[in-house]
Amino acid sequence: MDRTTPTVTSTRLPDSLCTHTPACPTADSPDAEAAHVVAGHPEQGWSLLCNGVLLFEDTGELFPDGRVVAPHRPVLALV
């Protein structure tokens, strides 16, 4: 019996998918969320921005380097 091991290849995305002029903010910029959406999936609750940031509907974020930002929606005051 001949078994083969599947080959796993790693593909690295470019640091930015941005082709806009002027360029969108990088993932390291304080205004990273202002980048253009290149893949929007509102039915799944996320969007990929051209700077490589995954932006989630609950305001959480996942950065290209693996950093995570917890959801940061404003809390409504109880009256």
Beta strands, then each sheet from edge to edge (+ up, - down):
strand 1: 37-41
strand 2: 46-49
strand 3: 54-56
strand 4: 61-62
strand 5: 68-69
sheet 1: 1+ 2- 3+ 4- 5+
end
